Amino acid sequence: MWQQLLRNKYIKNKTLGSCEKKPTDSHFWKSLMNIKDNFMELGHFNVKDGTQTRFWVDTWLGNKPLKDRFPALFNIVRRKQDTIATVLSSPVLNISFRRHLVGANLTNWHRIVASLQQINLLQERDVFVWDLNASGAFTVKSLYAALINNGVRVS
């Protein structure tokens, strides 16, 4: 119930990752937004409908976000916060770059496109999987262990 309350009040039609704090937000929400990026780095998305997962910024294809795997492409993409659903919404991928792709950028773009051939969107919401817990569910204990161990994952 509390997740639905936060979703209705703050997130609305956006993804959690694309939310930004505003001066009028509660102290609670501002605090969540301050640690959001650190939190998102400790998990990945299982893509279902692609509406909650950002194509470049979230971890969903491999063990790192595409922005970290292909920084040169990320630097020249026009819409960095687009979701997977937006990118895959047409037969030709809905991505535009500020420059023509040549050389290594073109090669890397072809690598990304080839890896998308296996993606089939479903009619379910994307699922965020917490990587620090075998069950994939968030626990305060696993986050606390990661924080006191400076991000070093412990079993």
N, C-alpha and C positions, 0 to 999 in steps of 0.2 A: 504494500500500500504506500509506503514512504517513497519508493522509487517512482511510482505513478504520480505522486504529488509533486516531486521534484521535476519530473518530465513535463507535467502540465504547466508548472509555474515558470520554469527557466529554459528548458530545452525546446519545447514546442515541436516544430518540424525540422529542427537541426539535429546534427549528431552531437554526442557529448564532446567529442574532440574539437569540434568547430565552435563550441560555446566560448565566449569571452566574458570576463567579469565587467560589470557596469557599476558606476558610483551608487546607483539606487538599490543594488542587490543587498541581501542580508549578509551579516558577517559570516554566517555559516557557509553560504554559497561562495562568497569571495575566498574563504579558506580552502574550499574544495577546488576552486579554479586555480589557486596558487600551486597545488600539488598534482593537478590533472595530468600534465605531461609526464611527470615521473611515474605516476600510477599506470598510465597507458603503456609505458615502456616495459612493464613487468607482465605483460600478457599479449595475446594475439586474438584476432578475430577468425571465427569460422564463418565464412560468408554463406549466407542463404539468399536473401533478396538484394543484398548489396546497398541498402539504403542507409545503414548505420556505420559503414566502414569507408573511410577516406582512402581513395586509390593510392595516393603518393605518401601520405603521412602515417597511416596506421600499419601495423604489422599484420599481414594476411597471406602473403605469397612468399614463402620462405621464412627465415628467422629474423629478418630485419625489414624495416619499411623500405619501399622503393626509393624514397628520397635519400636514404643512406647508401643503398646499393648502387644507385645511378645519380649521383649528385649533379653532374653536368646537365643531365636532362631535366632534373628538378629545377635547376636554376633558370632554365629558359621556358618552362611550361607556363602557360597563361593563368590557368585556374588550379592553384595548388590544393585547394580544399575540396575538390569535387569527389563525390562518392563513387563507388564502383558501379552502382546502378546508373548514374549519370554517364559515366564513361562508356558503359556497355549498352546504352539505350538505343543505339543505331548500328546498322551493319558495319559502317566505317566507324572506328573508335572515335568517340566524342572528346577528343583532346586536340588542343592547338598549341603550337610552340611559337615563340617570338622570333625564331630564326629557322631557316631551312636546316634539316638534319643531314649532316655529311660526316664521313669518316667514322670515328668511334661512336659518336652520338647516334648515327644511323644504325650501326651494328648493334648497339645496346637497345635501341628502340625495337629492332627486329627480335631480339632476345625476349623482351617483355611481351611483345605481341604473340610470339610462339608459345609462351607460358600461359597465355590467356585462353588458348584453344580448349583447355580442359575445364574451364569455368562454365558452369551452368547455374543460372540464378533460379531460385525456388520461390515459393510463396510464403516463406517463414522469415521472421526477423533474424538478422545477424546475431551471433552469440559471441560475447567477449569471454575468452578463456584465460583464467589466471594461471600463469606459468609457474608460480612458486608453490603450487599445491597439486598433488597428484590427481585430485578429483577435478581440478580446473576451476574450483570455486574459491572466491576470495576469502581469506581469513586474516584477522588482525595479527595473529601469531606469525604467519608467514611474512607479512609485510614488516612487522617489527624485527624479525630475524634478518631480513634483507637490509633494513636500515642500520642495525647495529653492526652488521658485517660489511658495511660500505658497499652494498650492492652485490657482494659475492654470494652466489646462490649456494645454500647449504641443504643437505638432505637430512 
